[in-house]
């Protein structure tokens, strides 16, 4: 399994964050929100007469065949990485 991040940010913005935070995984840019909408990861907030649409913080585990094997829709940052790692190990038969 591989870790990949997706957001609506530009590739240039991703490069900056990767360098600044030393992010050890790939970040994909989805400015048209196609992947976000297809995977139902978008969140809309209305403010008066206008709205804002952004990615909901989510985690998907995808196997080598491209099948989503686990998903978390309401991610709490604290402890989440450990939870995902444990699930990945179980799915791979390592735990």
N, C-alpha and C positions, 0 to 999 in steps of 0.2 A: 504494500500500500504506500501511497505517496501523499504528502500534505501539499495542498494547493489552496491559496486564498483567492477570493474573487470579490471585486468591488466595482463601483461605477467610476472610480478614480482613473486618471490617465496613466499611461505607461510611465511618463516622466515623474509623476507623483509617486508611483510605486517604486521607481528607482531610488528616489530620495528616501523613502521610508525603509527600503531594504538596506541602504547604506547606513542610514542614521541609527536604526535599531538592530542592525546585523541580523535581519530576518533570514533564517536558513531554509526557506522554502519559496516556491514559485508563487508570484502574485499575478493573477489574470485581470485584465481590464475589460469591463462590460458596460461601457458608457451608454449603449442603447438599451441596456437592461433585458436583453433577450434571454440570457441564461437565468437571470433572477426571476423573470416572469415565468419561464418554462418550469422552474423548480419551485415556484410559489414561495420565493424568498423575499419578495418586496413588501415593504410596509409603507402605507400612505398616512400622512397626518394632514388634516385640514386646518388651516389657520385663516379664519375669516373667509374671504372669497377665493383664496388660492390654496394650493396644497403642495406638500413636499413628499417626494417618493425616494426611498432609500432602501438598501439591503437590510433586512432584519438579521441580527447577529445569529448565525446558524452554523452548525457543523454537520457535514455529510461524510460518511466513510464510503468510499467507492472502491470496489475490487478491480482486479486487472482486466476483467471483461467489461468494465464500465457500469456495473450494477450497483446501485446504492444499497449497502448492506446494513447501515444504521444511520439514524438522523436525530439531531437535537435542534429543536426550533427556538427554545428560550434558553439561551446560553448564559450561565453565570460564570464569569471569568475565573473566580477562585475555585480551584479544584477540577475545573473542566478538562484540562489537558490530561490529567491522570485518569479521569473517567473514560475519555476517548481512547487513550493508550490501552487501558485494561480491556475495553470492548474489542479493540483491534486484535489484541493477543488472544482473546477467547475465540473470535471468529477465525483466526488463523490456526487454532488448535495449540497455542503455545501456553495457555493457562488451564 
